[in-house]
């Protein structure tokens, strides 16, 4: 597939959106990848990438190997994700602290439209397909109400968390950052990123090396999880596409509980900045909300989120014609 610089810039923008989503506990970067039309290419590219890259490099040259394994696509996408996590994440965190209702309502509308978008791609609604949706709904819902626990400070645990979180991050409807929160490692990951930025800004190589060392451990786990799970997903898409879409649809439906704007806070946690933020929450009706429910604004941002997916779908349909 021949792509222009403009195409790769758009891929990086999609990466920005994926990165911003992955920072928010409850929102999946995989959902963004799916609705933006790059999900299957992402899974297949990761699945294809292996050590034969070096053999092709040796025999045919670096550029031939780079092109064969579609690395321009991965580089553009992961560049956007990295930039987003290190920069836009600050805006997302500010919105979570100051305009949580509006942020969650936007994502609720976005995911709601995504459910319709993915669900209508299922071509056969056999009983097993319906069962697949229901099982995925139950699993995803259970994840949203799971109680987080504290993590031990060990490299093996960081490796494990990297392995599990990356799987969730590429699976639509399951939030990688929320999985980290459940595992008790979300604050640790944020601390590592802050440590990395602190080391770079202060040119403190001791702090920088400690952060890089931990990031390498997490990355090893993430790469292992990404390779293993991409093979499963790639095989599922090629051999059981309807069931795969059914499971993804179910995961998204179950995740709506986490994205529901109006919550009652049952317990709190202290984040990496020493601020108290919600730990365990329960979805409630807007009439039960203790503060101003901002119903009109919430509905407005839900519609905006819904329309974003609707417009993206229409644009992709025109592009395909």
LUMNUFI-119759 format. One record per residue (C-alpha): z, x, y; residue number from 0. Coordinates in Angstrom, 2 decimals. Last residue first. Layout:
N
R;Z;X;Y;NUM
...
END
This chain:
321
R;-2.95;-16.36;4.19;320
R;-0.01;-14.11;3.28;319
R;0.76;-13.27;6.91;318
R;0.87;-16.96;7.82;317
R;3.38;-17.63;5.02;316
R;5.48;-14.62;6.13;315
R;5.59;-16.01;9.68;314
R;6.67;-19.44;8.46;313
R;9.42;-17.94;6.32;312
R;10.68;-15.79;9.19;311
R;10.71;-18.88;11.44;310
R;12.77;-20.90;8.93;309
R;15.11;-17.96;8.33;308
R;15.86;-17.57;12.06;307
R;15.95;-21.38;12.40;306
R;18.93;-21.66;10.06;305
R;20.87;-19.03;11.99;304
R;20.10;-20.81;15.28;303
R;21.10;-24.15;13.72;302
R;24.42;-22.69;12.59;301
R;24.81;-21.22;16.09;300
R;24.44;-24.66;17.68;299
R;26.74;-26.30;15.11;298
R;29.44;-23.76;15.94;297
R;28.91;-24.23;19.67;296
R;29.25;-28.03;19.41;295
R;32.29;-27.78;17.10;294
R;34.19;-25.27;19.25;293
R;37.19;-25.64;16.89;292
R;39.67;-24.95;19.74;291
R;42.75;-23.62;17.94;290
R;44.82;-24.84;14.97;289
R;41.83;-25.97;12.90;288
R;42.65;-29.14;10.93;287
R;39.99;-31.23;12.74;286
R;37.45;-28.47;11.99;285
R;38.02;-29.06;8.25;284
R;39.57;-26.20;6.27;283
R;38.47;-23.12;4.32;282
R;41.42;-20.99;3.19;281
R;41.99;-17.39;4.22;280
R;43.51;-14.25;2.68;279
R;43.43;-10.96;4.61;278
R;43.01;-11.95;8.27;277
R;43.20;-9.11;10.83;276
R;46.17;-7.29;12.38;275
R;45.05;-4.26;14.37;274
R;45.97;-0.65;13.50;273
R;42.44;0.60;14.07;272
R;41.71;1.01;10.33;271
R;42.75;-2.61;9.69;270
R;46.23;-4.07;9.20;269
R;46.25;-7.04;6.81;268
R;47.19;-10.71;7.24;267
R;48.09;-13.70;5.08;266
R;47.32;-17.40;4.69;265
R;44.92;-17.75;7.62;264
R;43.45;-21.24;7.83;263
R;39.70;-21.10;8.23;262
R;36.95;-22.89;10.13;261
R;33.69;-20.90;10.09;260
R;32.63;-21.39;6.44;259
R;31.15;-17.99;5.52;258
R;33.57;-17.28;2.65;257
R;33.00;-20.72;1.14;256
R;29.25;-20.29;1.61;255
R;29.38;-17.41;-0.91;254
R;29.23;-19.85;-3.85;253
R;25.88;-21.22;-2.68;252
R;24.53;-17.68;-2.24;251
R;25.58;-16.61;-5.73;250
R;24.00;-19.76;-7.17;249
R;20.67;-19.07;-5.46;248
R;20.73;-15.49;-6.82;247
R;21.42;-16.86;-10.32;246
R;18.58;-19.38;-10.06;245
R;16.18;-16.75;-8.66;244
R;16.96;-14.53;-11.65;243
R;16.56;-17.47;-14.05;242
R;13.16;-18.31;-12.56;241
R;12.04;-14.66;-12.61;240
R;12.88;-14.00;-16.25;239
R;10.55;-11.20;-17.36;238
R;9.41;-9.35;-14.23;237
R;12.31;-10.33;-11.99;236
R;14.85;-9.70;-14.76;235
R;13.41;-6.26;-15.57;234
R;13.61;-5.24;-11.90;233
R;17.15;-6.63;-11.66;232
R;18.38;-4.70;-14.72;231
R;16.65;-1.47;-13.68;230
R;17.97;-1.86;-10.12;229
R;21.48;-2.22;-11.56;228
R;21.50;1.17;-13.25;227
R;19.82;3.07;-10.43;226
R;21.94;1.49;-7.68;225
R;25.19;1.91;-9.58;224
R;24.54;5.60;-10.22;223
R;23.42;6.13;-6.63;222
R;26.53;4.34;-5.32;221
R;28.92;6.35;-7.49;220
R;27.35;9.62;-6.35;219
R;27.34;8.34;-2.75;218
R;31.08;7.58;-2.85;217
R;31.80;11.16;-3.96;216
R;29.40;12.55;-1.33;215
R;31.05;10.38;1.34;214
R;34.46;11.80;0.38;213
R;33.22;15.38;0.80;212
R;31.43;14.47;4.04;211
R;34.65;13.07;5.51;210
R;36.71;16.12;4.53;209
R;33.92;18.39;5.83;208
R;33.84;16.67;9.22;207
R;37.61;16.82;9.66;206
R;37.57;20.59;9.01;205
R;34.35;21.03;10.97;204
R;35.85;19.66;14.19;203
R;32.83;19.37;16.48;202
R;34.79;16.72;18.43;201
R;31.95;14.17;18.34;200
R;30.81;15.10;14.82;199
R;34.32;15.22;13.31;198
R;35.31;11.97;14.99;197
R;32.15;10.25;13.73;196
R;32.86;11.39;10.16;195
R;36.53;10.38;10.42;194
R;35.48;6.94;11.66;193
R;33.17;6.60;8.66;192
R;35.97;7.73;6.31;191
R;38.42;5.31;7.92;190
R;35.95;2.44;7.45;189
R;35.68;3.32;3.74;188
R;39.47;3.50;3.36;187
R;39.88;0.16;5.16;186
R;37.48;-1.49;2.71;185
R;39.10;0.11;-0.35;184
R;41.56;-2.57;-1.45;183
R;39.34;-3.66;-4.34;182
R;39.09;-7.13;-2.81;181
R;38.18;-5.59;0.55;180
R;35.58;-3.37;-1.13;179
R;34.12;-6.49;-2.75;178
R;34.08;-8.04;0.73;177
R;32.16;-5.02;2.04;176
R;29.61;-5.36;-0.75;175
R;29.10;-9.06;-0.03;174
R;27.64;-11.16;-2.84;173
R;25.06;-13.78;-1.89;172
R;22.03;-11.59;-2.44;171
R;22.77;-8.62;-4.74;170
R;21.90;-5.32;-3.05;169
R;25.34;-4.94;-1.43;168
R;27.15;-6.16;-4.55;167
R;25.66;-3.38;-6.67;166
R;26.43;-0.88;-3.89;165
R;30.07;-2.02;-3.88;164
R;30.63;-1.51;-7.62;163
R;29.43;2.11;-7.87;162
R;30.91;3.16;-4.52;161
R;34.23;1.59;-5.54;160
R;34.21;3.51;-8.83;159
R;33.54;6.83;-7.09;158
R;36.26;6.06;-4.52;157
R;38.62;5.33;-7.42;156
R;37.75;8.63;-9.11;155
R;38.38;10.45;-5.82;154
R;41.93;9.12;-5.72;153
R;44.07;7.36;-3.16;152
R;45.09;4.35;-5.25;151
R;43.72;1.04;-4.01;150
R;45.72;-1.90;-2.71;149
R;44.83;-5.41;-3.84;148
R;42.63;-8.14;-2.45;147
R;43.20;-11.75;-3.59;146
R;40.10;-13.46;-4.93;145
R;39.02;-16.58;-3.04;144
R;35.50;-15.38;-2.18;143
R;35.04;-13.74;-5.61;142
R;35.85;-17.01;-7.38;141
R;33.16;-18.74;-5.29;140
R;30.59;-16.16;-6.43;139
R;31.54;-16.56;-10.09;138
R;31.54;-20.39;-9.93;137
R;28.24;-20.54;-8.06;136
R;26.65;-18.06;-10.51;135
R;27.69;-20.25;-13.46;134
R;26.27;-23.35;-11.74;133
R;22.92;-21.73;-10.89;132
R;22.49;-20.37;-14.42;131
R;23.37;-23.80;-15.87;130
R;20.60;-25.35;-13.74;129
R;18.18;-22.73;-15.09;128
R;19.38;-23.38;-18.65;127
R;18.79;-27.12;-18.20;126
R;15.16;-26.53;-17.08;125
R;14.32;-26.60;-13.39;124
R;10.93;-24.86;-13.46;123
R;9.10;-23.26;-10.51;122
R;12.09;-21.69;-8.73;121
R;10.69;-20.61;-5.36;120
R;12.31;-23.69;-3.77;119
R;15.72;-22.19;-4.45;118
R;15.00;-18.97;-2.54;117
R;14.13;-20.64;0.77;116
R;16.65;-23.46;0.36;115
R;19.45;-20.97;-0.32;114
R;18.18;-18.77;2.54;113
R;18.50;-21.71;4.95;112
R;22.17;-22.04;4.04;111
R;22.56;-18.25;4.28;110
R;21.34;-18.17;7.89;109
R;23.28;-21.28;8.88;108
R;26.50;-19.80;7.50;107
R;25.69;-16.43;9.11;106
R;25.45;-18.08;12.53;105
R;28.60;-20.12;11.89;104
R;30.49;-16.97;10.87;103
R;29.55;-15.23;14.13;102
R;30.35;-18.27;16.28;101
R;33.77;-18.81;14.76;100
R;34.62;-15.08;14.80;99
R;34.02;-14.67;18.53;98
R;36.63;-12.08;19.56;97
R;37.75;-10.07;16.54;96
R;34.71;-10.66;14.32;95
R;32.44;-10.31;17.36;94
R;33.96;-6.92;18.17;93
R;33.55;-5.80;14.53;92
R;29.90;-6.88;14.60;91
R;29.38;-4.94;17.84;90
R;30.99;-1.82;16.36;89
R;28.90;-2.23;13.20;88
R;25.82;-1.99;15.41;87
R;26.37;1.77;15.71;86
R;27.22;3.70;12.54;85
R;26.38;0.91;10.07;84
R;23.21;0.04;11.98;83
R;21.90;3.60;12.22;82
R;22.49;4.08;8.48;81
R;20.78;0.80;7.53;80
R;17.78;1.53;9.77;79
R;17.38;5.02;8.31;78
R;17.80;3.48;4.84;77
R;14.79;1.22;5.42;76
R;12.49;3.83;6.97;75
R;13.34;6.41;4.27;74
R;12.95;3.88;1.46;73
R;9.50;2.76;2.66;72
R;8.35;6.34;3.30;71
R;9.65;7.14;-0.20;70
R;7.04;5.00;-1.96;69
R;7.38;7.07;-5.17;68
R;3.69;7.99;-5.29;67
R;3.58;8.80;-1.56;66
R;6.46;11.31;-1.66;65
R;5.05;12.89;-4.83;64
R;1.61;13.31;-3.27;63
R;3.18;14.66;-0.05;62
R;5.28;17.20;-1.99;61
R;2.42;18.70;-3.96;60
R;0.44;17.78;-7.06;59
R;1.96;19.81;-9.89;58
R;5.37;20.84;-8.49;57
R;5.90;17.67;-6.49;56
R;4.82;15.54;-9.47;55
R;7.41;17.34;-11.60;54
R;10.05;16.97;-8.85;53
R;9.55;13.19;-8.61;52
R;9.82;13.11;-12.41;51
R;13.58;13.17;-11.72;50
R;13.57;9.41;-11.07;49
R;12.47;6.78;-8.53;48
R;10.84;3.82;-10.27;47
R;13.98;1.63;-10.24;46
R;14.65;2.34;-6.58;45
R;11.07;1.41;-5.69;44
R;11.20;-1.73;-7.88;43
R;14.44;-2.97;-6.32;42
R;13.25;-2.34;-2.75;41
R;9.83;-3.87;-3.41;40
R;11.51;-6.97;-4.86;39
R;13.81;-7.33;-1.85;38
R;11.33;-6.66;0.96;37
R;10.48;-10.21;2.08;36
R;12.87;-10.62;5.02;35
R;14.77;-13.36;3.16;34
R;15.47;-11.07;0.22;33
R;16.46;-7.98;2.17;32
R;18.78;-10.06;4.39;31
R;20.45;-11.56;1.31;30
R;20.80;-8.09;-0.21;29
R;22.66;-7.00;2.92;28
R;25.30;-9.52;1.88;27
R;27.73;-11.28;4.21;26
R;31.34;-12.05;3.26;25
R;33.09;-8.96;4.65;24
R;30.84;-7.94;7.56;23
R;29.63;-4.32;7.43;22
R;26.87;-5.19;4.96;21
R;25.32;-7.63;7.42;20
R;24.93;-4.98;10.13;19
R;23.37;-2.60;7.61;18
R;20.91;-5.21;6.36;17
R;19.89;-6.16;9.90;16
R;19.30;-2.52;10.84;15
R;17.34;-2.07;7.60;14
R;15.13;-4.99;8.59;13
R;14.55;-3.17;11.89;12
R;13.68;-0.03;9.89;11
R;11.10;-2.04;7.92;10
R;9.65;-3.30;11.22;9
R;9.34;0.31;12.42;8
R;7.63;1.17;9.14;7
R;5.01;-1.53;9.73;6
R;4.42;-0.33;13.31;5
R;3.85;3.21;12.02;4
R;1.07;1.79;9.86;3
R;1.25;0.97;6.17;2
R;-1.17;1.48;3.31;1
R;0.00;0.00;0.00;0
END
